[in-house]
């Protein structure tokens, strides 16, 4: 799920997955964003923010692995089951990269993940899909919102951490798979579209609320977003960031053939 320019007709192309939200507008990198980890981590508050960020990402990837493995049980065909199993494996490899990086920078992975377990588990409990199609929409919409959020933050990270974060946000293939299956289901029974549109709106609200709660509860992450640790963010920019995420969600809904 690497960041790339969106074509003007992205939301009009049948079956096309919306591209990830763009992070900050391109600009010469300064401050932390121009430094490597060795230099940037000399600031203990920045180091704490990165440990939080990698911990949240690591648990998110681990939870995604577990969820995809569970969703595979709902798959209507063996081919679909195998596809989800492959995606689950990719998510676990992402988790391993984050776990190894946390260890490398002197953080204990389990301790780094622990502060985010309740929020992420709560989100997944409140948004448990009732069937195969809801599971696909959740993975496509919910995970994409989280990825957009982390990609926005990555633009303000040191070069080494930014490279890792963007690598683990790479698409596992779920976007195109979900779009294909959901659009086919809607074509077969248009009534499905209304139910899934309501479900996707609920996911959007829950995902944004969860992101805001996590940031509010972690001082280092809060500082990273509003200024102080990471360069260039202020409260107004945070608002613009969530607006960009919302816009990307609308385009993804169009790709699914659903009304936002």
HELIX and SHEET records of a PDB file:
HELIX    1   1 UNK A   10  UNK A   12  5                                   3    
HELIX    2   2 UNK A   31  UNK A   34  5                                   4    
HELIX    3   3 UNK A   37  UNK A   40  1                                   4    
HELIX    4   4 UNK A   44  UNK A   71  1                                  28    
HELIX    5   5 UNK A   72  UNK A   74  5                                   3    
HELIX    6   6 UNK A   78  UNK A  104  1                                  27    
HELIX    7   7 UNK A  109  UNK A  114  1                                   6    
HELIX    8   8 UNK A  117  UNK A  126  1                                  10    
HELIX    9   9 UNK A  132  UNK A  137  1                                   6    
HELIX   10  10 UNK A  138  UNK A  142  3                                   5    
HELIX   11  11 UNK A  143  UNK A  154  1                                  12    
HELIX   12  12 UNK A  159  UNK A  168  1                                  10    
HELIX   13  13 UNK A  174  UNK A  188  1                                  15    
HELIX   14  14 UNK A  191  UNK A  217  1                                  27    
HELIX   15  15 UNK A  219  UNK A  226  1                                   8    
HELIX   16  16 UNK A  235  UNK A  256  1                                  22    
END                                                                             
